[in-house]
């Protein structure tokens, strides 16, 4: 044999991965304790594997081709669901490796099962905690963390950034006219346009409802911030086709500017929010970077 069974078994028992050794016909010769625990198999009970997904093809004579011919055993790996003895479904990464003798003929298979449930659950919880379920954008929690970091970096490096507070004008009319499902799809479409209109290094998040917020890192002057604000307002005002309906919306965008408008997150948010309401008071469909009337980039609603 090209492999030493006892040495292999000693190493199998040391790792937290379900492992089994089978003959080509599917007979389980060995299963480690971790696999038995994963599948809920009690001591002394047989371990069953979903071997049908990995069984070697039979040749014309009905014999196992990988057993009869040298070198035909292939390593296979995929994600799948298996039943535990308690009836629960387990998401696992399942890999099968052929073991060959000195002539290259497959004599056994080694099966590896890594339970993905815990990792997947953590990933789902992480997304729920930090990403908006509707749009996939960062949510308020993740945005607040990134804003705090931007302030810290700005203080340390004496750098600047712009903060945008964005509201969809008259969004309630969309829900009232076409229904909430259409409204949700429209929010997703607006989110895509916002994300595509800024750099990958910037952050746009959904604040809640029809409100979005963005950080433009490294923006060193008001004209640069105004250029991006105008781009966002223009991009999002193009018509949307949602569920067979043509929808048109406008944005009211207020901007604040670090360090000019504040040295902490709360002050910057307050100033951007105030600037956004200034846009609404002047007719909506535009942007405002608070400083003087000449800084307004307003368009008629």
Secondary structure, DSSP 8 states (H G I E B T S, - for coil): --S-HHHHHHHHTTSSSEEEEEETT--EEEE-HHHHHHHT--TTS-----GGGT---B-TTSSBHHHHSTT----EEEEEEEE-TTS-EEEEEEEEEEEE-TTS-EEEEEEEEEE-HHHHHHHHHHHHHHB-TTT-SB-HHHHHHHHHHHHHHHHHHT--EEEEEEEETTHHHHHHHH-HHHHHHHHHHHHHHHHHTS-TTSEEEEEETTEEEEEEET--SHHHHHHHHHHHHHHHHS-EEETTEEE---EEEEEEEETTT-SSHHHHHHHHHHHHHHHHHTTSSEEEESS-GGGEEE---
